[in-house]
């Protein structure tokens, strides 16, 4: 067998595994056993997982944790988080507990509009195209009605349709720019179906429309696709309390508040810091997005575009003191769904939705944004007081010990040692060796 193959997708799962381990691993039998260990014993459940993607050979597990004690808009939540990074769930839990007795988190959805575009080229007179669009707009919208019937019954649908001239950016480039409301659905399939139908109608109607000199200009549809940039699908989350309630063992409350504000401000002006600042926010956001079966890749892309919307990349949070009150606030673009996709198919997604009280899409936006803000507060709090490594590396210690093959009793002794010492891989290795020698 060679490393090139035709018809891989047509092979059975067992044959796929045989081929990949035989051609690309040094221990075919060992890796074959490993892959099968992660199959679910329930064949029907495994079939569901196999059909989530293509050419599946096994399942890839991530820990599903719970961050309790989130007081959000005066209601208590326990938030599911699917994440592999040490200290993320602990940081969220600590932030939730910190704010539990300081008023909790406040959050509101500001807007819920999503965007899709028909991208096309046109080489003729711009005023003729603009007049044609205005004349054809009612028909373009009317022709979408059969596709939008169910969405409109739920209160969603097309909100606006515009012709946008982009020729200053690219020669002959125009758009049909469509704004949608998709209610509890993320709406990608709905929006894309509308756009492709819209493009077909537009192309047909433009071709049939009379042009002044009879020589019809070239109009060509390039593509029709939704955008994951959703600056008008926005949620705001914040925490706030009197400065004197920001008690810290490491420093007095006024100094702590001032350093928190300085840290946030640095992320506003320094892109190198802003990227890591926002990555911390996304630790919380992605973990909840993944646990609830949403598309974390789309969320990441949209959030980072939003962070750069003013021409330079900036931190997503802002902080200030006004009349003795400290506030940390964040606006976040989030296009989420609670129907469709994996939300009813994946058993653990169903569990997460149940734990969260079967939220609507708007409610889920709030929960995800709060998780992100909690992570940001926890990270900044560590950075300006004890430093990020003290907490993170202690959470990472078990990973190090597992890598070093420590037994249960050895782990207990090493963990006890590092209650008062700084954790590093080399330090953990040294302590473990000393334990084994003794």
C-alpha positions in Angstrom: 0.0 0.0 0.0 1.3 3.5 -0.9 0.7 6.8 0.8 -1.5 7.9 -2.1 -5.1 6.6 -2.2 -8.2 7.0 -4.3 -11.6 6.5 -2.9 -10.6 6.9 0.8 -14.1 8.2 1.7 -15.6 5.0 0.4 -13.6 2.8 2.8 -15.2 1.5 6.0 -14.0 3.1 9.2 -11.9 0.1 10.1 -10.3 0.1 6.6 -9.6 3.9 6.9 -7.8 3.2 10.2 -5.8 0.3 8.8 -4.6 2.5 5.9 -3.7 5.6 8.0 -1.8 3.7 10.8 0.0 1.5 8.3 1.2 4.4 6.1 1.7 7.2 8.6 2.6 5.8 12.0 5.5 3.8 13.5 3.3 1.7 15.7 0.3 0.6 13.6 -1.2 -1.9 16.1 -0.7 0.6 19.0 -2.4 3.5 17.3 -5.2 1.2 15.9 -5.9 0.2 19.5 -5.8 3.8 20.7 -8.3 5.0 18.1 -10.7 2.2 18.9 -10.5 2.9 22.6 -12.2 6.3 22.0 -15.2 4.8 20.1 -18.4 4.9 22.1 -19.7 1.5 23.2 -23.2 2.6 22.1 -23.2 2.0 18.4 -26.1 4.3 17.7 -24.4 7.2 19.6 -21.2 6.5 17.7 -23.0 6.6 14.4 -24.3 10.1 15.3 -20.8 11.2 16.1 -19.4 9.7 12.9 -21.9 11.7 10.8 -21.0 15.0 12.3 -18.0 15.2 9.9 -16.3 13.3 7.0 -13.8 10.4 7.0 -14.2 10.0 10.8 -12.0 7.4 12.4 -12.5 8.1 16.1 -13.7 10.7 18.7 -11.5 13.5 20.0 -12.4 14.3 23.6 -12.3 17.6 25.4 -13.0 18.0 29.1 -16.5 19.4 29.9 -16.3 21.4 33.1 -18.8 23.5 35.1 -18.2 27.0 36.3 -20.8 27.6 39.1 -22.0 30.7 41.0 -22.5 33.1 38.1 -25.0 35.8 39.1 -26.2 37.3 35.9 -29.0 39.9 35.8 -30.0 38.7 39.3 -30.2 35.0 38.3 -27.7 32.3 39.3 -26.2 30.1 36.6 -23.8 27.2 36.3 -22.0 27.5 33.0 -20.8 24.5 31.0 -17.3 24.9 29.4 -15.6 22.6 27.0 -11.9 23.4 27.1 -8.5 21.7 27.3 -6.5 24.5 28.8 -5.6 24.4 32.5 -7.0 27.1 34.7 -9.8 28.4 32.4 -12.7 26.8 34.3 -11.0 27.7 37.6 -10.5 31.3 36.5 -14.1 31.7 35.4 -15.4 30.1 38.7 -13.2 32.4 40.8 -14.4 35.5 38.9 -18.0 34.3 39.3 -17.5 33.8 43.1 -15.7 37.2 43.4 -18.6 39.1 41.9 -21.3 37.0 43.5 -21.4 39.3 46.6 -20.6 42.5 44.6 -23.8 42.7 42.5 -22.9 40.0 39.9 -22.7 40.5 36.1 -25.1 42.7 34.2 -25.6 42.1 30.5 -28.0 43.1 27.7 -28.3 42.3 24.0 -28.0 45.6 22.0 -28.8 44.3 18.5 -29.2 41.0 16.6 -28.7 41.8 13.0 -26.7 39.5 10.7 -25.4 40.1 7.2 -25.0 38.3 3.9 -23.8 39.6 0.5 -24.1 38.8 -3.2 -20.8 39.8 -4.7 -20.8 40.7 -8.4 -19.0 42.7 -11.0 -20.6 45.2 -13.4 -18.8 47.2 -16.1 -21.5 49.7 -17.2 -22.9 53.0 -16.1 -23.3 53.2 -12.3 -26.4 55.4 -12.4 -28.2 52.8 -14.6 -27.4 50.1 -12.2 -28.6 52.1 -9.2 -31.9 52.9 -11.0 -32.3 49.3 -12.0 -31.8 48.1 -8.4 -34.4 50.6 -7.0 -36.9 49.3 -9.7 -36.1 45.7 -9.1 -35.9 45.8 -5.3 -39.6 44.9 -4.6 -39.4 41.9 -6.9 -36.1 40.7 -5.4 -37.7 40.8 -1.9 -41.0 39.3 -3.0 -39.2 36.4 -4.7 -37.6 35.5 -1.3 -40.9 35.1 0.4 -41.3 31.3 -0.1 -37.8 30.8 1.5 -38.5 33.2 4.3 -42.0 32.0 5.2 -41.1 29.9 8.3 -38.5 32.4 9.5 -40.9 35.3 9.1 -43.5 33.3 11.1 -41.0 33.3 14.0 -40.5 37.1 13.7 -37.3 37.0 11.5 -36.4 37.4 7.9 -34.9 40.0 5.6 -34.6 43.5 7.3 -32.9 45.5 4.6 -31.4 45.1 1.1 -28.9 47.6 -0.3 -26.8 48.0 -3.5 -23.3 48.9 -2.4 -20.7 50.4 -4.8 -17.3 49.1 -3.9 -15.4 50.2 -7.1 -13.1 52.5 -5.0 -11.7 49.3 -3.5 -11.8 47.0 -6.5 -12.6 47.7 -10.2 -16.2 46.9 -11.2 -17.0 45.4 -7.8 -20.5 45.8 -6.3 -22.6 44.1 -3.7 -26.2 43.3 -2.8 -25.8 43.8 1.0 -28.6 42.0 2.9 -29.4 42.3 6.6 -31.3 39.6 8.4 -32.9 38.7 11.7 -32.7 34.9 12.3 -34.2 34.7 15.9 -33.0 31.6 17.7 -31.2 30.1 14.7 -27.6 31.1 14.0 -29.0 31.3 10.5 -26.1 30.4 8.2 -28.0 28.0 6.0 -31.1 30.2 5.9 -29.1 33.3 4.9 -27.0 31.4 2.3 -30.2 30.0 0.7 -31.7 33.5 0.5 -28.6 34.9 -1.0 -28.2 32.3 -3.7 -31.9 32.8 -4.7 -31.4 36.5 -4.6 -28.4 36.3 -6.9 -30.2 34.2 -9.4 -33.2 36.6 -9.6 -30.8 39.6 -9.8 -28.8 38.1 -12.6 -31.9 37.1 -14.6 -33.6 40.5 -14.1 -30.6 42.6 -14.9 -29.9 40.6 -18.1 -33.5 41.2 -19.3 -33.5 44.9 -18.5 -33.1 47.3 -21.4 -29.9 49.2 -21.5 -29.8 52.7 -23.3 -27.4 52.0 -26.2 -28.5 48.4 -26.5 -25.1 46.9 -25.8 -25.8 45.3 -22.4 -22.8 45.7 -20.0 -21.2 42.6 -18.5 -22.7 41.6 -15.1 -21.3 38.6 -13.4 -22.1 37.0 -10.0 -18.9 36.1 -8.2 -20.3 34.5 -5.1 -23.2 34.6 -2.5 -22.3 34.1 1.1 -23.1 35.2 4.7 -20.6 37.2 6.6 -19.2 36.1 10.0 -18.5 39.8 10.8 -21.6 40.8 12.8 -20.9 44.3 14.4 -24.7 44.8 14.7 -25.3 41.5 16.5 -24.0 42.8 19.7 -24.1 42.0 23.5 -22.8 44.1 26.3 -21.6 42.7 29.7 -20.2 44.5 32.7 -19.3 44.3 36.4 -19.4 47.2 38.7 -19.0 48.0 42.4 -17.6 50.7 44.7 -13.8 50.9 44.6 -13.5 50.2 48.3 -15.2 46.8 47.8 -12.3 45.6 45.6 -10.4 44.2 48.5 -7.3 42.3 47.6 -4.7 40.6 49.9 -1.9 41.7 47.7 -2.7 45.5 47.6 -5.3 48.1 48.7 -8.5 48.5 46.7 -7.6 51.9 45.2 -4.3 50.7 43.8 -5.9 47.5 42.5 -8.6 49.5 40.7 -6.0 51.8 39.2 -3.8 49.0 38.0 -6.7 47.2 36.5 -7.6 50.3 34.5 -4.0 50.7 33.4 -3.9 47.1 32.2 -7.1 47.6 30.2 -5.8 50.8 28.7 -2.5 49.3 27.6 -4.5 46.7 25.7 -6.3 49.6 23.9 -3.1 51.1 22.6 -0.6 48.2 22.3 -1.6 45.4 19.7 0.9 42.9 21.1 -0.8 43.1 24.5 -4.3 43.4 22.9 -4.0 40.0 21.2 -3.2 38.2 24.4 -5.8 40.3 26.3 -8.5 39.2 23.8 -7.3 35.6 23.7 -8.0 35.5 27.4 -11.6 36.7 26.8 -12.0 34.0 24.1 -10.8 31.3 26.5 -14.2 31.8 28.2 -16.2 32.6 25.0 -15.0 29.6 23.0 -15.5 27.1 25.9 -19.2 28.0 26.2 -19.7 28.3 22.4 -18.2 24.8 22.0 -20.2 23.3 24.9 -23.4 24.6 23.3 -22.7 23.3 19.8 -22.0 26.6 18.1 -19.3 27.6 15.6 -16.4 28.9 17.7 -14.3 29.5 14.5 -17.0 31.9 13.2 -17.2 33.6 16.6 -13.4 34.0 16.7 -13.1 35.5 13.3 -16.0 38.0 13.9 -14.7 39.0 17.3 -11.2 39.7 16.1 -12.5 41.7 13.1 -14.5 43.8 15.6 -11.5 44.4 17.7 -9.8 45.9 14.6 -12.8 47.9 13.4 -11.2 51.3 14.0 -8.1 50.5 11.9 -5.9 49.1 14.7 -6.3 46.0 16.8 -7.5 46.8 20.3 -8.5 45.1 23.6 -12.2 44.4 23.8 -12.8 45.6 27.3 -12.8 49.1 28.8 -12.6 50.1 32.5 -13.0 53.3 34.5 -13.9 54.8 37.8 -16.7 57.3 38.1 -18.0 58.7 41.4 -16.1 56.0 43.4 -17.6 53.2 41.3 -15.3 50.8 39.4 -16.7 49.4 36.1 -15.3 46.8 33.7 -17.4 46.6 30.4 -17.2 44.7 27.1 -19.3 44.8 23.9 -19.0 41.6 21.9 -20.4 40.6 18.5 -21.9 37.1 18.8 -24.0 35.3 16.2 -25.3 32.2 18.1 -28.1 29.7 17.7 -30.1 27.5 20.0 -31.9 25.6 17.3 -30.4 23.7 14.3 -26.8 22.5 13.9 -25.6 20.3 16.8 -28.0 21.8 19.4 -30.4 18.9 19.2 -28.0 16.2 17.9 -25.1 16.2 20.2 -26.0 14.6 23.6 -23.6 16.8 25.6 -24.8 19.9 23.8 -28.4 19.0 24.9 -27.1 18.6 28.4 -25.4 22.0 28.3 -28.5 23.6 27.1 -30.5 22.0 29.8 -28.1 23.2 32.5 -28.4 26.7 31.1 -32.2 26.6 31.3 -32.8 26.1 27.5 -31.8 29.7 26.7 -33.0 31.6 23.6 -30.3 32.8 21.2 -30.4 36.2 22.9 -30.0 34.7 26.4 -27.1 32.5 25.2 -25.4 35.7 23.8 -25.5 37.1 27.3 -24.2 33.9 29.0 -21.3 33.6 26.5 -20.3 37.3 26.8 -20.3 37.0 30.6 -18.1 34.0 30.5 -15.7 36.0 28.4 -15.8 39.0 30.7 -15.2 36.7 33.7 -12.1 35.3 32.1 -10.8 38.8 31.4 -11.3 40.0 34.9 -9.7 36.9 36.3 -6.6 37.2 34.0 -6.2 40.9 34.7 -6.6 40.4 38.4 -3.8 37.8 38.4 -1.6 39.9 36.2 -1.7 43.0 38.3 -1.4 41.2 41.7 0.4 37.8 42.0 1.3 37.3 38.3 -0.3 34.9 35.8 2.0 31.9 36.4 1.2 31.3 40.1 -2.3 30.2 39.5 -2.0 28.9 35.9 1.1 26.7 36.6 -0.5 25.1 39.7 -3.5 24.1 37.6 -1.1 22.9 34.9 0.9 20.8 37.5 -1.2 17.7 37.1 -0.6 17.8 33.3 3.1 17.9 34.0 2.9 15.0 36.5 0.9 12.9 34.1 3.5 13.6 31.4 6.2 12.4 33.9 4.2 9.3 34.7 3.6 10.1 38.4 1.6 7.7 40.5 -1.4 8.9 42.6 0.7 9.0 45.8 3.5 10.8 44.0 1.1 13.4 42.7 -0.2 14.1 46.2 3.3 14.7 47.5 4.3 16.9 44.6 1.1 19.0 44.8 1.6 19.4 48.6 5.2 20.6 47.9 4.1 23.3 45.4 1.5 24.8 47.7 4.3 27.2 48.8 6.7 27.0 45.8 6.7 28.2 42.2 5.7 25.6 39.6 7.8 24.8 36.5 8.3 21.7 34.5 11.9 21.4 35.6 11.0 22.0 39.3 8.3 19.4 39.2 10.6 16.9 37.6 13.2 17.5 40.2 10.8 17.2 43.2 9.4 14.0 41.6 12.9 12.5 41.3 13.7 13.3 44.9 10.5 11.6 46.0 11.3 8.5 44.0 14.9 8.4 45.3 13.7 8.6 48.9 
